[in-house]
Amino acid sequence: MSKYVVVITGASSGSGALSATPISKAGHTVYAGMREVGGQDAKAVKEAEKFAREEALDLRAVEMDILSQDSVDAAIAKIVDEAGRLNVVIHTPGTWPSVRQRRILPNSLRSSTTSTC
């Protein structure tokens, strides 16, 4: 049995996708929440499945559009049905500020934001 059952929102790319790797490698069951597992996120699903298979990890994609309460409810129900519980939710939606937004950020934020984008 895994240590924790974790769901990560926005896991098709960015910090959500990057978070899934070390968490699953630590022995946790990770559900990678993605908006359209059969559509725009299909490539990310295949990559996650391949990685999980090669590394013998319990990393699974789950369809979850955080803009839809019905989608979130269905994803959580699926996770609890499959894993028996849900211990941790990591919410990583959205993206870093766009170039236009970066121009108006205060200098203290600009340096940290632009160096990581």
Secondary structure, DSSP 8 states (H G I E B T S, - for coil): --S-EEEETTTTSHHHHHHHHHHHHTT-EEEEEES-TTTTTHHHHHHHHHHHHHHT--EEEEE--TT-HHHHHHHHHHHHHHHS---EEE---S----HHHHHTS-HHHHHHHHHH-
